[in-house]
Amino acid sequence: MIARIATLAYGLTAYTLFFGTFLYLIAFVVGLPQVPFTLDGAPVTSTGLALAIDVALVALFGIQHAIMARPAFKRRWTKLVPASIERSTFMVATCVCLALIFTQWRALPGTVWSVENQALAIGLWSLNGLGWGMVLLSTFLIDHFDLFGLRQTWLAFRGRQYTAPRYVERSLYRVVRHPLMLGMLIAFWATPVMSVSHLMFSLTFTGYVLIGTRIEERTLVELHGEDYRDYARRVPGLVPFAKPRGARSVQPAA
Ligand SMILES: C[S@@+](CC[C@H](N)C(=O)[O-])C[C@H]1O[C@@H](n2cnc3c(N)ncnc32)[C@H](O)[C@@H]1O
């Protein structure tokens, strides 16, 4: 019983930590003045060093995701940690990577665009809010509590067998296969003031999304086979109403 309570407590802690980190990510990107670290602080290093550090930080985040989300890694990893806390541990590792980005990000000097027109600025902020909203909604369309590991620890606490959620094809997932990532991209790019620092962040995360979604789809094909290939033939990846690239882009890993 103590082990079950500890499992649930860990799941709750990881979930709370991640939700707080997600909220901080919004503050970090939009540059909320009340928080200690934002994208647009004063530059403290040379531009070259700042570029190298920033790329390395986002690469670390991408590598952590690419490795820890792969079924082969999970099979080995769950010989060391109980399967019930595997996803919560993934979330804790994600929080560590994001905390490194928040605290170690090196600002770059300069501004790429600054919208003076008030109506346009309001439009861009609205789009920004829509992007974050899409991210949150997408987590609930998949399975919010499974995605963040809480369901797994709850089932272990209740002594129930874990069943993986099926892939979904409803709502935003009928428009694109990656609405969560699309929401992120909208939130990162839609801003009335695009500093060079923010541009660097948006570019590196766009690279992560483009690579990360391809890796994720290999896993989805491994898990769901022809069902997912068929889905990929009918629904575009990131651009609504674009022609789907189909199964060629989602061949299982060799
Ligand atoms: C961070 S979420 C991103 C989901 C998707 N790439 C998106 O951008 O909306 C990653 C998790 O979503 C799951 N996933 C991706 N597409 C899914 C779908 N259509 N239905 C259910 N789960 C999905 C993956 O298995 C993975 O565990």
Ligand as a Chemical Component Dictionary entry (heavy atoms), coordinates in Angstrom:
data_LIG
# 
_chem_comp.id                   LIG 
_chem_comp.type                 NON-POLYMER 
_chem_comp.pdbx_formal_charge   0 
_chem_comp.three_letter_code    LIG 
# 
loop_
_chem_comp_atom.comp_id 
_chem_comp_atom.atom_id 
_chem_comp_atom.alt_atom_id 
_chem_comp_atom.type_symbol 
_chem_comp_atom.charge 
_chem_comp_atom.model_Cartn_x 
_chem_comp_atom.model_Cartn_y 
_chem_comp_atom.model_Cartn_z 
_chem_comp_atom.pdbx_ordinal 
LIG C1  C1  C 0  3.127  15.742 -27.097 1  
LIG S1  S1  S 1  1.870  14.743 -27.759 2  
LIG C2  C2  C 0  1.775  15.405 -29.393 3  
LIG C3  C3  C 0  0.689  14.812 -30.193 4  
LIG C4  C4  C 0  0.649  15.270 -31.644 5  
LIG N1  N1  N 0  1.939  15.146 -32.267 6  
LIG C5  C5  C 0  0.171  16.692 -31.743 7  
LIG O1  O1  O 0  0.992  17.557 -32.070 8  
LIG O2  O2  O -1 -1.010 16.940 -31.523 9  
LIG C6  C6  C 0  2.695  13.228 -27.999 10 
LIG C7  C7  C 0  1.845  12.014 -27.652 11 
LIG O3  O3  O 0  0.653  12.058 -28.396 12 
LIG C8  C8  C 0  0.347  10.763 -28.868 13 
LIG N2  N2  N 0  -0.438 10.948 -30.096 14 
LIG C9  C9  C 0  -0.062 11.552 -31.231 15 
LIG N3  N3  N 0  -1.075 11.574 -32.132 16 
LIG C10 C10 C 0  -2.112 10.974 -31.514 17 
LIG C11 C11 C 0  -3.446 10.690 -31.898 18 
LIG N4  N4  N 0  -3.916 11.029 -33.097 19 
LIG N5  N5  N 0  -4.228 10.070 -31.003 20 
LIG C12 C12 C 0  -3.782 9.720  -29.790 21 
LIG N6  N6  N 0  -2.534 9.955  -29.362 22 
LIG C13 C13 C 0  -1.708 10.571 -30.211 23 
LIG C14 C14 C 0  1.689  10.104 -29.104 24 
LIG O4  O4  O 0  1.614  8.717  -29.023 25 
LIG C15 C15 C 0  2.505  10.697 -27.967 26 
LIG O5  O5  O 0  2.394  9.890  -26.824 27 
# 
loop_
_chem_comp_bond.comp_id 
_chem_comp_bond.atom_id_1 
_chem_comp_bond.atom_id_2 
_chem_comp_bond.value_order 
_chem_comp_bond.pdbx_ordinal 
LIG C1  S1  SING 1  
LIG S1  C2  SING 2  
LIG S1  C6  SING 3  
LIG C2  C3  SING 4  
LIG C3  C4  SING 5  
LIG C4  N1  SING 6  
LIG C4  C5  SING 7  
LIG C5  O1  DOUB 8  
LIG C5  O2  SING 9  
LIG C6  C7  SING 10 
LIG C7  O3  SING 11 
LIG C7  C15 SING 12 
LIG O3  C8  SING 13 
LIG C8  N2  SING 14 
LIG C8  C14 SING 15 
LIG N2  C9  SING 16 
LIG N2  C13 SING 17 
LIG C9  N3  DOUB 18 
LIG N3  C10 SING 19 
LIG C10 C11 SING 20 
LIG C10 C13 DOUB 21 
LIG C11 N4  SING 22 
LIG C11 N5  DOUB 23 
LIG N5  C12 SING 24 
LIG C12 N6  DOUB 25 
LIG N6  C13 SING 26 
LIG C14 O4  SING 27 
LIG C14 C15 SING 28 
LIG C15 O5  SING 29 
# 
